[in-house]
Amino acid sequence: MANVSVSYQEMQDQATKLNNGRVDIESQLSALKTQIEGLVSGGFVTDSASDAFRTSYEEFNSGVSKALEGLDGMATYLNKAAETFADVDTQLASALKG
């Protein structure tokens, strides 16, 4: 049984999907934030609850944005790992050729 089985292209493809997913989620977050701002300035205005809701949503939005940074890290890791595996494979083959 092999200890290593690597598809560089699959790793790079998944990194791209992670980045694309992050962009999609950021777009949705932006749209939702705009909707919430509209709601608490027009359709849900109270002395206290609407401001508390806005604050709660802003904290949620901030937390999700920070979590999305993790997707960048994972995508970067996959790209670097694929590159490193490819380089090591080439170096090992070269060492055998002398």
Residue, then its C-alpha position, 0 to 999 in steps of 0.5 A: m500500500a502506498n504511503v503517498s498518493v497525490s494529485y497535484q491538479e486535484m489539490q490545485d482545483q480544490a484550492t481554487k474552489l475554496n477561493n471561489g467559495r470565499v468570494d461567493i460567501e463574501s458577496q452574500l454577506s455584503a448583500l445581507k448586510t445591506q438588507i439588514e441596514g435597510l431593515v433597521s433603518g426602516g422596517f424594524v426601528t425601535d428604541s433599543a431592539s433594532d440597535a441591538f439587532r444591528t450590533s448582533y448582526e455586525e458581530f456575526n458578520s465580522g466573525v464570518s469574515k474572520a472565518l473566511e480568512g481561514l479558507d484563504g489559508m487552506a487554499t494557500y496550503l493546498n497550492k503550496a503542498a501540491e507545488t512542494f510534492a511536485d518539486v520533491d518528486t522531480q528532485l527524487a527522479s533527478a537524484l536517481k539519474g545521477 
